[in-house]
Amino acid sequence: MPEPTDSPDLDPFEERLRAAKAKFDPAPRDVAVSALARGTRHAFEIAATTLVGAGLGWWLDRWLGTKPWGFLLLLLLGVAAGFWNLLKAVNAETAALRQQKQDADAGQNGPAERDTEA
C-alpha cells in the first residue's frame, strides 16, 4: 500500500504548504532570542545611565560641597536619559512594524491603481 504522502494529489498541496511556512514562519526561537537581547540591552542602558548620573552627581557634590543636590539632580537626569533612550527605541520598532505591515498589505492588494486619464 503506498504511503499517503506519495499520492500525486498531495504533491501540489505540500509544495504550497512548504512555501507558506517558509514565507510566514519567522523561526520563533530566533524572534525570542532577538527580543531577549534587545530587552537586556535596554535594561543595561537604563542601569548604566542611572549609575553614570549618580556617579557624576556624587563626584560633583564632593568637589563643590553641594551635598546631596548634585547627586539627586544628576541621578534623576540619568534615569530620564535611560528611559528616553528606551522610548526612542520602542518608537523606532513600532515604526518599523507599521512599515512592514503596510508593505505586506500593499503586496497582498497588488500594485496601486493609477489614473489613466490623458
C-alpha positions as protocol buffer text, in pm:
chain_id: "A"
residue {
  index: 1
  type: MET
  ca { x: 0 y: 0 z: 0 }
}
residue {
  index: 2
  type: PRO
  ca { x: 152 y: 338 z: -96 }
}
residue {
  index: 3
  type: GLU
  ca { x: 234 y: 599 z: 165 }
}
residue {
  index: 4
  type: PRO
  ca { x: -22 y: 882 z: 192 }
}
residue {
  index: 5
  type: THR
  ca { x: 250 y: 1138 z: 113 }
}
residue {
  index: 6
  type: ASP
  ca { x: 332 y: 960 z: -215 }
}
residue {
  index: 7
  type: SER
  ca { x: -11 y: 1043 z: -354 }
}
residue {
  index: 8
  type: PRO
  ca { x: 5 y: 1274 z: -657 }
}
residue {
  index: 9
  type: ASP
  ca { x: -298 y: 1463 z: -522 }
}
residue {
  index: 10
  type: LEU
  ca { x: -100 y: 1583 z: -219 }
}
residue {
  index: 11
  type: ASP
  ca { x: 214 y: 1699 z: -402 }
}
residue {
  index: 12
  type: PRO
  ca { x: 84 y: 2047 z: -500 }
}
residue {
  index: 13
  type: PHE
  ca { x: -62 y: 2093 z: -152 }
}
residue {
  index: 14
  type: GLU
  ca { x: 268 y: 2002 z: 14 }
}
residue {
  index: 15
  type: GLU
  ca { x: 456 y: 2242 z: -212 }
}
residue {
  index: 16
  type: ARG
  ca { x: 216 y: 2523 z: -125 }
}
residue {
  index: 17
  type: LEU
  ca { x: 239 y: 2435 z: 243 }
}
residue {
  index: 18
  type: ARG
  ca { x: 621 y: 2444 z: 237 }
}
residue {
  index: 19
  type: ALA
  ca { x: 614 y: 2777 z: 55 }
}
residue {
  index: 20
  type: ALA
  ca { x: 368 y: 2923 z: 307 }
}
residue {
  index: 21
  type: LYS
  ca { x: 574 y: 2802 z: 602 }
}
residue {
  index: 22
  type: ALA
  ca { x: 890 y: 2947 z: 453 }
}
residue {
  index: 23
  type: LYS
  ca { x: 716 y: 3278 z: 393 }
}
residue {
  index: 24
  type: PHE
  ca { x: 530 y: 3322 z: 722 }
}
residue {
  index: 25
  type: ASP
  ca { x: 724 y: 3122 z: 984 }
}
residue {
  index: 26
  type: PRO
  ca { x: 973 y: 3366 z: 1138 }
}
residue {
  index: 27
  type: ALA
  ca { x: 1151 y: 3094 z: 1339 }
}
residue {
  index: 28
  type: PRO
  ca { x: 1001 y: 3160 z: 1687 }
}
residue {
  index: 29
  type: ARG
  ca { x: 1326 y: 3079 z: 1867 }
}
residue {
  index: 30
  type: ASP
  ca { x: 1515 y: 3346 z: 1671 }
}
residue {
  index: 31
  type: VAL
  ca { x: 1244 y: 3603 z: 1745 }
}
residue {
  index: 32
  type: ALA
  ca { x: 1252 y: 3521 z: 2117 }
}
residue {
  index: 33
  type: VAL
  ca { x: 1632 y: 3540 z: 2134 }
}
residue {
  index: 34
  type: SER
  ca { x: 1631 y: 3871 z: 1949 }
}
residue {
  index: 35
  type: ALA
  ca { x: 1364 y: 4015 z: 2179 }
}
residue {
  index: 36
  type: LEU
  ca { x: 1555 y: 3898 z: 2486 }
}
residue {
  index: 37
  type: ALA
  ca { x: 1873 y: 4057 z: 2355 }
}
residue {
  index: 38
  type: ARG
  ca { x: 1700 y: 4389 z: 2289 }
}
residue {
  index: 39
  type: GLY
  ca { x: 1531 y: 4386 z: 2629 }
}
residue {
  index: 40
  type: THR
  ca { x: 1858 y: 4310 z: 2807 }
}
residue {
  index: 41
  type: ARG
  ca { x: 2034 y: 4586 z: 2615 }
}
residue {
  index: 42
  type: HIS
  ca { x: 1768 y: 4840 z: 2714 }
}
residue {
  index: 43
  type: ALA
  ca { x: 1779 y: 4730 z: 3079 }
}
residue {
  index: 44
  type: PHE
  ca { x: 2157 y: 4775 z: 3085 }
}
residue {
  index: 45
  type: GLU
  ca { x: 2126 y: 5116 z: 2919 }
}
residue {
  index: 46
  type: ILE
  ca { x: 1884 y: 5234 z: 3187 }
}
residue {
  index: 47
  type: ALA
  ca { x: 2109 y: 5099 z: 3463 }
}
residue {
  index: 48
  type: ALA
  ca { x: 2421 y: 5248 z: 3306 }
}
residue {
  index: 49
  type: THR
  ca { x: 2277 y: 5595 z: 3256 }
}
residue {
  index: 50
  type: THR
  ca { x: 2143 y: 5590 z: 3612 }
}
residue {
  index: 51
  type: LEU
  ca { x: 2480 y: 5485 z: 3756 }
}
residue {
  index: 52
  type: VAL
  ca { x: 2674 y: 5736 z: 3547 }
}
residue {
  index: 53
  type: GLY
  ca { x: 2440 y: 6015 z: 3651 }
}
residue {
  index: 54
  type: ALA
  ca { x: 2466 y: 5915 z: 4017 }
}
residue {
  index: 55
  type: GLY
  ca { x: 2844 y: 5887 z: 3997 }
}
residue {
  index: 56
  type: LEU
  ca { x: 2886 y: 6224 z: 3834 }
}
residue {
  index: 57
  type: GLY
  ca { x: 2647 y: 6382 z: 4084 }
}
residue {
  index: 58
  type: TRP
  ca { x: 2835 y: 6231 z: 4378 }
}
residue {
  index: 59
  type: TRP
  ca { x: 3168 y: 6350 z: 4237 }
}
residue {
  index: 60
  type: LEU
  ca { x: 3027 y: 6697 z: 4170 }
}
residue {
  index: 61
  type: ASP
  ca { x: 2887 y: 6719 z: 4525 }
}
residue {
  index: 62
  type: ARG
  ca { x: 3224 y: 6627 z: 4676 }
}
residue {
  index: 63
  type: TRP
  ca { x: 3403 y: 6879 z: 4457 }
}
residue {
  index: 64
  type: LEU
  ca { x: 3159 y: 7168 z: 4508 }
}
residue {
  index: 65
  type: GLY
  ca { x: 3028 y: 7079 z: 4854 }
}
residue {
  index: 66
  type: THR
  ca { x: 2664 y: 7086 z: 4745 }
}
residue {
  index: 67
  type: LYS
  ca { x: 2566 y: 6757 z: 4904 }
}
residue {
  index: 68
  type: PRO
  ca { x: 2307 y: 6598 z: 4811 }
}
residue {
  index: 69
  type: TRP
  ca { x: 2170 y: 6824 z: 4535 }
}
residue {
  index: 70
  type: GLY
  ca { x: 2410 y: 6740 z: 4254 }
}
residue {
  index: 71
  type: PHE
  ca { x: 2371 y: 6368 z: 4325 }
}
residue {
  index: 72
  type: LEU
  ca { x: 1991 y: 6387 z: 4320 }
}
residue {
  index: 73
  type: LEU
  ca { x: 1974 y: 6607 z: 4012 }
}
residue {
  index: 74
  type: LEU
  ca { x: 2214 y: 6401 z: 3803 }
}
residue {
  index: 75
  type: LEU
  ca { x: 2064 y: 6074 z: 3927 }
}
residue {
  index: 76
  type: LEU
  ca { x: 1723 y: 6187 z: 3801 }
}
residue {
  index: 77
  type: LEU
  ca { x: 1875 y: 6309 z: 3475 }
}
residue {
  index: 78
  type: GLY
  ca { x: 2042 y: 5969 z: 3429 }
}
residue {
  index: 79
  type: VAL
  ca { x: 1714 y: 5786 z: 3487 }
}
residue {
  index: 80
  type: ALA
  ca { x: 1538 y: 6022 z: 3245 }
}
residue {
  index: 81
  type: ALA
  ca { x: 1809 y: 5970 z: 2981 }
}
residue {
  index: 82
  type: GLY
  ca { x: 1778 y: 5591 z: 3013 }
}
residue {
  index: 83
  type: PHE
  ca { x: 1403 y: 5596 z: 2970 }
}
residue {
  index: 84
  type: TRP
  ca { x: 1429 y: 5850 z: 2687 }
}
residue {
  index: 85
  type: ASN
  ca { x: 1657 y: 5606 z: 2501 }
}
residue {
  index: 86
  type: LEU
  ca { x: 1407 y: 5326 z: 2568 }
}
residue {
  index: 87
  type: LEU
  ca { x: 1122 y: 5538 z: 2436 }
}
residue {
  index: 88
  type: LYS
  ca { x: 1315 y: 5621 z: 2118 }
}
residue {
  index: 89
  type: ALA
  ca { x: 1391 y: 5251 z: 2061 }
}
residue {
  index: 90
  type: VAL
  ca { x: 1028 y: 5149 z: 2113 }
}
residue {
  index: 91
  type: ASN
  ca { x: 908 y: 5420 z: 1874 }
}
residue {
  index: 92
  type: ALA
  ca { x: 1161 y: 5308 z: 1610 }
}
residue {
  index: 93
  type: GLU
  ca { x: 1049 y: 4946 z: 1647 }
}
residue {
  index: 94
  type: THR
  ca { x: 683 y: 5046 z: 1622 }
}
residue {
  index: 95
  type: ALA
  ca { x: 752 y: 5247 z: 1305 }
}
residue {
  index: 96
  type: ALA
  ca { x: 938 y: 4951 z: 1153 }
}
residue {
  index: 97
  type: LEU
  ca { x: 650 y: 4714 z: 1233 }
}
residue {
  index: 98
  type: ARG
  ca { x: 397 y: 4956 z: 1084 }
}
residue {
  index: 99
  type: GLN
  ca { x: 607 y: 4985 z: 769 }
}
residue {
  index: 100
  type: GLN
  ca { x: 630 y: 4605 z: 741 }
}
residue {
  index: 101
  type: LYS
  ca { x: 253 y: 4580 z: 780 }
}
residue {
  index: 102
  type: GLN
  ca { x: 194 y: 4845 z: 515 }
}
residue {
  index: 103
  type: ASP
  ca { x: 436 y: 4671 z: 279 }
}
residue {
  index: 104
  type: ALA
  ca { x: 264 y: 4337 z: 339 }
}
residue {
  index: 105
  type: ASP
  ca { x: -81 y: 4491 z: 285 }
}
residue {
  index: 106
  type: ALA
  ca { x: 37 y: 4659 z: -35 }
}
residue {
  index: 107
  type: GLY
  ca { x: 180 y: 4328 z: -157 }
}
residue {
  index: 108
  type: GLN
  ca { x: -149 y: 4146 z: -97 }
}
residue {
  index: 109
  type: ASN
  ca { x: -358 y: 4413 z: -269 }
}
residue {
  index: 110
  type: GLY
  ca { x: -139 y: 4420 z: -578 }
}
residue {
  index: 111
  type: PRO
  ca { x: 0 y: 4727 z: -746 }
}
residue {
  index: 112
  type: ALA
  ca { x: -178 y: 5050 z: -680 }
}
residue {
  index: 113
  type: GLU
  ca { x: -424 y: 5159 z: -945 }
}
residue {
  index: 114
  type: ARG
  ca { x: -309 y: 5458 z: -1145 }
}
residue {
  index: 115
  type: ASP
  ca { x: -513 y: 5728 z: -1307 }
}
residue {
  index: 116
  type: THR
  ca { x: -547 y: 5654 z: -1675 }
}
residue {
  index: 117
  type: GLU
  ca { x: -666 y: 5998 z: -1775 }
}
residue {
  index: 118
  type: ALA
  ca { x: -483 y: 6154 z: -2066 }
}
